[in-house]
């Protein structure tokens, strides 16, 4: 899978930097995108693995120095006056889950390392599978369009 990873990383990192992210008020699932044509949500904290008194201790979501985000790109992102449509939300005993739309969108994950002030955008090849109708070519067309619209 060949694509311009440098451009992909640059545009998505810039979108994260420009987002309405408030580190003092992170709410899982809230759309923090600064642009209406895509959606960015806080997804939670990293897991914490540590040794305490010689015992291994694992805390799911316990590492508040690692923040997880989902960036949703819709197939119609570049259309004039497009606004990202709301997701269906399903409630379970363990929390709320949004209904992804693999025929219409791709979800790309990003991690923010708070201590080092570094963004890590997960590679596109980790996000596209047989459920997605969008291809690398489709995603990169959107990335190039967003770059032209906001960063050139």
N, C-alpha and C positions, 0 to 999 in steps of 0.2 A: 504494500500500500504506500504509494509515493504521494507526498503532498508537501507543501511549504510549511514545515513545522515552525520555523522561526516566525513567519507571519501569523500563523494560527495562535501561537503562544503570545505574541505581542498584542494582538487585538483583544484576545480574551483577558489577558492581564490588565490591559487598559480599561476594559469594561468593568473589571472588578475594582480597580482603583477609582473609577468614576462613579461607582455604585453608591447608593445611599446607606452603606454599611455603617452602623453605629456600634462600635465595639462594647459600649456600655449597655446596650439594649438589643441584644440579638434574640430574635424570636424564630424558632424553627418554622419553616414554611412560608414566612412572610416575604413577599416580593420586594426586593431592594434595588431592582434595576432602575437606572436613571433614564433609560430610553424605553418607550412604550412597546417597541416591536420585539422585545425579548424579555425573558423572565429569569431572575437570579434569586435563589432562595438560600438562606442559611439552613444547613442540614444537621448541625450538631458538632460536638467536639470529638477529637480523636480518643481512642482507647488508651488507657494508662496501664502499663505493665511495670511493676516495681517489686523490689525485694525488701521486705520489712522483717527485721529480726530473723533473717535466714529463711523466711517463707515467701513464696511467690504469691503476689496479690495482683489480680486483674480487675480493673474497674472500667466497665463499658462507658464511654463518653466522659471519662474522668480527666482527660488531658485538655485543660482549657487553654493551653498554649498552641494547640492545633485546631483550627476551625475548618469545617467542611462546607462547601457550597456547591449548588447545582446550577448550571447555566443551561437554559433551555433555548434552543434555536428552532424556530418553526419554519416549515418549507416556504411560507409566504412572508417571511421576515422583511424582504426587500420591496414588497409591494407598497405603493404609495398609500399613506394613511393607515397602514396595518397596525393594529394593536393586538398584543399577545392575548389569546383567549384564556379565560379562567379554566383551571383544571377541575374535574370532579374530585371531591374529597370524600374518602371513606373512613369512618371511625371504627376502631377496634379497641379491645381492652388494653392493648399496649400502646395506643396512640393513634394519630391521624396519618393517613397515607393518601398521597395524590395519585390519581389515575394517569399514568403516562400514556402518550399517544404515539407509538412507534411508527405509525403510518404517516404522521404529520410532523414529527419533531425528533430532535436528537437531544439527549441530556448529557452534558459534559461536566465532569466533576473537577473542582479546584480545591486545593488545600492552602490554607494560609498559616505559615509558621510565625506566630506572634513574636517570639523571642528574637528571631533573626530578620523579621520584616521581609519575608520572601514568599512569593506566590508560586505554587506548583500546579500547572494545568495538566491534567492527565491526558495522555495521547489519544488522538482520535480513534486509532485502531482498537483501543480498549472500550470504545463506546458504540461502535457499529457492529451489529450482528444480523442474523437472518430475520429478526423481527422488524428491523428498521427498513423502511422503504427509501430513506434518504441515503445517498452514496457519499463517498469522499468528495467527489466532484461537486455535488449539491452543497455540501457543508462549506467547502472552500469558496464556492461562488458567494455564499452568504458572508463568509469572513472577509473576502475581498471587498464586497459591497459595504459592509460595516466600516471597514478601514477607510474606504473612499469617503463615506458619509461623515465620519466623525474624527478621523485622525490624519487626513492628508491636508 
